[in-house]
Structure formats: C-alpha cells, structure tokens
C-alpha cells in the first residue's frame, strides 16, 4: 500500500515537473520569437523611405538654356526690296530674316559657320525634311574621322527637328540639340536654329524659297536687293 502511494506521488511530481518545464520553454520561445496568434490577418507591408529629391541639373547635364532676348523669334521692322517669302541670312549678326513684306520680317537667332567655314551667295530650298537623318559629307569625315557615317533622325540628331536643304550644296538650315550655340560661329557652314524656331520657319517655307546668305562684312538690315 505504501509503495502504491509513493508511486502516485512520484507520478504527480513528474507530471508537474514536465508541465513546469514546458511552460518555461514556451515562455522562452515566446520571448525570443512571439507567436502570431491570428495568422489570417494581413499586416501592411513596411513602407520604404521616399526617394531623395534630385537637385536641378547643371547646364552640362542638359538643363534648359535661356536664349538672349535679341536672339528670340520676333517680328521686326525690315525695309528691303526682297520679295515676301525670301530668307536673308545675316551672317555677322547671327540673324535669319524671313521677309513678310510691308517693311517687316520675322527675325530668328541663328548659329553660323565658324572661322574659315562661312560662305555667301544665293541658293534656294530644294528639299525639306522632318527629323532628318544625318550623313556627314566626306569632307567633314576627313576633318573629323570620329564622326558617325550615318545617324537616324531624332532628338539626339545634330540636325534637330527640321532641315531645309540648300541647292546642290552640303549646307542646310536646320534645328539643333545644342540651343546654347545659337548666336555663335560654330558650325561647318550650316545655319542652325533652335528646334522651336526651325519648326516655325519650316511651316512658312516652301521648296523653291530663295535664300540669300550675306558675307561676314555686310549687314542684312541694309540689304538693297544686291547680291553678296
């Protein structure tokens, strides 16, 4: 009888011990890694910090360039004997005039040929193109052999948004992806305008339009119908 009672006491003690050990283990586990009591409730995902605000790009990174007031497109007084619709290139002052008649013209700021690459004479527009391809002529390749042999039209193309080809020459009136060069002597002889201005001029010009390019020693606002 004593042995049986002792056995029961031992069994109860063992049970309480196991229970105590289990509770301690559960408590430790809960402390280390809390259990999710309701796994079916979705918790919102953690939100990442907002991206940093980028600083304004510099001009070297393609920032907008403010065109000087004198080079902005504008209607000006322009007495001339040239017929309405004529284009006059004032090379030394980096202006292009589109004659309206009645003593007025639309004046555009332009980029012209650098030293040694200016020219003068009378040509006509023989072709017009939107977002033209660019194929540098052989003489330009000879001077700058690193140039591409052909470049498809688009925003990165040096000819810009529009081009008007002059006679049988290699020269064009065209747009540019470098508006900061307007008002400078920078090209290999072509006449460049901002893309906005060349699109405006393009809408006014027809194939056959007369183009007068004045030499460096003559001003377009004194033109009297003579040829340079």
ABEGO torsion letter per residue (X at the ends): XAAAAAAAAAAAAAAAAAAAAAAAAAAAAAAABBBBABAABBBBBBBBBBBBBBBBBBAAAGBBBBBBAAABBBBBBBBBABBBGBBBBBAAAGBBBBBAEGGBBBBBBBBBBBBGABBBEBBBBABBBBGBBBBBBAAAAAABAABBABBBBEAABAAEABBBBBEABABBBBBBABAAABGBBABAGBBBBBAAAAAAAAAABBBGBBBBBBBAABBAAABAGBBX
